[in-house]
Amino acid sequence: MEVRVGLARIVISETSDSQIIFLREHNGEREFPIVIGDAEAYAIDRRLKGYKKARPMTHDLLADTIEKLHGELEKIVINDLKNHTFYAQLVVRANGEVIEIDSRPSDAIALGVASDTPIFVSEHVLREVCR
């Protein structure tokens, strides 16, 4: 079972190499952090604010590639947690086919925030992180 979540907040610290995003359950109270890198945190922040660079950054490039291939990023699913590492999948629909692509959650969210792509977390992951 998957539970829909949203990006609750981003905590960016200029004095640390690790940043934190918080995901919060829609229609619920569970919330949990994911530690991410600087580049991903700044990409999420930039895309949330609608800032465009003169040349496409990696997440912009991937979004453009999916679009040019007549695909749509349908959803993001954080589907596992192993040894304190989260795993995610991009669920892309293209040519009538659903394609699941392995991704880091931070990259998936950086890609999806610009298009307001829904984010889901597997129930077993939520139970593990929200004890």
Secondary structure by P-SEA (a helix, b strand, c coil): cbbbbcccbbbbbccccbbbbbbbbccccccbbbbbcaaaaaaaaaaaaccccccccaaaaaaaaaaaacccccccccccccccbbbbbbbcccccbbbbbbbcaaaaaaaccccccbbbbcaaaaaaaac
